[in-house]
Amino acid sequence: MLLPSDTPQGVADTLGYLQHHLQELTERQHVSESNINSTLAALTAQLQQLTQLVANLPSLAIPNTPPPPVPSPPVSPPPTPLV
């Protein structure tokens, strides 16, 4: 970046510092975007594989019968009074 010749050195240094960090942030953003895109591509491929697996499963007929009854717990006799 070209600055006017009368730019104070402190301002020029600050702008250089900010420009350097902006470049670092931009590089990190590109790496993050690349990682996200790679992850999305892998997840999309897995989703397609799962969709194909589910589509190729034999259809399982699920009977519409109620579950078996649950036995009641045994009834205990009432306590005998102590005399």
SULKA-V129207 format. One record per pair of residues at least 24 apart in sequence whose ideal C-beta (glycine too) atoms are under 8 Angstrom apart, sorted by the first residue. I is the first residue (numbers start at 1). J is the second residue. If there is no record, write none. Layout:
i	j
I	J
I	J
This chain:
none
